[in-house]
Amino acid sequence: EVQLVESGGGTVQAGGSLTLSCAPLGRIFGNYTIGWFRQAPGKEREGVSCISDIDGSRAYGDSVKGRFAITNANAKGTVYMQMDNLKPEDTAEYYCAADTNFYPGRYGEYCQMLLSHGMDYRGKGTLITVSS
């Protein structure tokens, strides 16, 4: 089982920035696909960003493209998501998730696929509130 710990949530004004981090408890990420998801009250889960050490893919949800960036600091065993130009509609609980599977025939598509389907492990989440 993979345990994930998020940090960096909070409240920010519209137009501001935040950085979320995701670290595996007691280990360093390697051969993982890591993603960020969010869910606002009354709304469905949304895939936000993803990075994969397994197939090298990276993907973003349409609503955050150009504003959010996910990076993988393997040496530190942590994945970061930089969020710029935050909007009130970005308000949600954000959680990181991990997938350790290999998907034959889908090399290069892991992130695009898993942002839609979800991943095996997830953290407890952290709340982000963007005020107008």
C-alpha positions as CSV (number, residue, x, y, z in Angstrom):
1,E,0.0,0.0,0.0
2,V,1.2,3.5,-0.8
3,Q,0.5,6.2,1.7
4,L,0.5,9.8,0.4
5,V,0.8,13.0,2.3
6,E,-0.2,16.4,0.8
7,S,0.7,19.8,2.0
8,G,0.3,23.4,0.8
9,G,-3.4,24.1,0.8
10,G,-5.0,27.2,2.2
11,T,-6.9,30.3,1.2
12,V,-5.7,32.7,-1.5
13,Q,-7.2,35.6,-3.3
14,A,-8.2,35.3,-7.0
15,G,-5.1,35.8,-9.2
16,G,-2.8,34.4,-6.5
17,S,-0.6,31.3,-6.4
18,L,-0.1,28.3,-4.3
19,T,2.1,25.2,-4.4
20,L,1.0,21.8,-3.4
21,S,3.3,19.0,-2.6
22,C,2.8,15.2,-2.4
23,A,5.2,12.8,-0.8
24,P,5.0,9.1,-0.2
25,L,5.2,8.2,3.4
26,G,8.4,6.4,4.2
27,R,9.6,6.0,0.6
28,I,10.7,7.8,-2.5
29,F,8.6,7.8,-5.7
30,G,10.0,5.6,-8.4
31,N,8.1,3.9,-11.2
32,Y,5.0,5.7,-10.3
33,T,2.3,7.7,-12.0
34,I,1.3,10.6,-9.7
35,G,-1.7,12.8,-10.2
36,W,-3.7,15.6,-8.6
37,F,-7.4,15.4,-8.4
38,R,-10.0,17.8,-7.0
39,Q,-13.6,17.7,-5.9
40,A,-15.7,20.7,-5.1
41,P,-19.0,20.4,-3.1
42,G,-21.7,19.0,-5.3
43,K,-19.4,18.4,-8.2
44,E,-17.8,15.3,-9.6
45,R,-14.1,14.5,-9.2
46,E,-11.9,16.3,-11.7
47,G,-8.5,15.2,-12.9
48,V,-6.1,18.2,-12.5
49,S,-2.6,17.2,-13.4
50,C,-0.5,14.1,-13.8
51,I,3.1,13.1,-14.3
52,S,4.4,9.6,-14.9
53,D,7.9,8.1,-14.3
54,I,6.7,4.9,-16.0
55,D,5.9,6.2,-19.5
56,G,7.1,9.8,-19.3
57,S,3.7,11.3,-20.0
58,R,2.3,14.4,-18.5
59,A,-1.3,15.8,-18.7
60,Y,-3.5,18.5,-17.4
61,G,-7.2,19.0,-17.1
62,D,-8.6,21.5,-19.6
63,S,-9.6,24.0,-16.9
64,V,-6.1,24.4,-15.6
65,K,-3.9,24.2,-18.7
66,G,-1.5,27.1,-18.8
67,R,-2.0,27.9,-15.1
68,F,-0.9,24.8,-13.2
69,A,2.3,22.9,-13.6
70,I,3.3,19.6,-12.1
71,T,6.9,18.7,-11.5
72,N,8.6,15.6,-10.1
73,A,11.6,16.1,-7.8
74,N,12.7,12.5,-7.7
75,A,15.8,13.3,-5.7
76,K,13.6,14.6,-2.9
77,G,10.9,12.1,-3.4
78,T,8.2,14.7,-3.7
79,V,5.9,15.8,-6.5
80,Y,4.9,19.5,-6.7
81,M,2.0,21.3,-8.4
82,Q,2.4,25.0,-8.9
83,M,-0.9,26.8,-9.3
84,D,-0.9,30.3,-10.7
85,N,-3.7,32.7,-11.5
86,L,-6.1,30.9,-9.2
87,K,-9.8,31.5,-9.8
88,P,-12.7,31.1,-7.4
89,E,-13.8,28.1,-9.5
90,D,-10.5,26.4,-8.4
91,T,-11.9,26.1,-4.9
92,A,-12.0,22.4,-4.0
93,E,-10.5,19.7,-2.0
94,Y,-7.3,18.6,-3.7
95,Y,-5.7,15.2,-3.3
96,C,-2.8,13.5,-4.8
97,A,-3.0,10.0,-6.1
98,A,-0.6,7.3,-7.2
99,D,-0.7,4.4,-9.6
100,T,2.0,1.8,-9.9
101,N,0.6,-0.3,-12.8
102,F,1.9,-0.9,-16.2
103,Y,-0.6,-0.7,-19.1
104,P,0.6,-2.7,-22.1
105,G,-0.2,-0.9,-25.4
106,R,-0.9,2.4,-23.7
107,Y,2.7,3.7,-23.4
108,G,2.7,7.5,-23.6
109,E,-1.0,7.7,-22.6
110,Y,-0.8,6.8,-18.9
111,C,-1.6,10.3,-17.6
112,Q,-4.3,11.1,-20.1
113,M,-6.0,7.7,-19.2
114,L,-5.5,7.8,-15.5
115,L,-6.7,11.4,-15.1
116,S,-10.1,10.2,-16.4
117,H,-10.2,6.8,-14.7
118,G,-8.6,7.6,-11.4
119,M,-5.7,5.9,-9.6
120,D,-5.2,3.1,-7.0
121,Y,-4.0,5.2,-4.0
122,R,-4.8,8.6,-2.7
123,G,-4.0,11.0,0.1
124,K,-6.4,12.5,2.5
125,G,-6.6,15.8,0.7
126,T,-6.0,19.4,1.3
127,L,-8.5,22.3,0.9
128,I,-7.9,25.2,-1.3
129,T,-10.2,28.2,-1.1
130,V,-9.9,31.0,-3.7
131,S,-11.7,34.2,-2.7
132,S,-13.0,36.7,-5.3
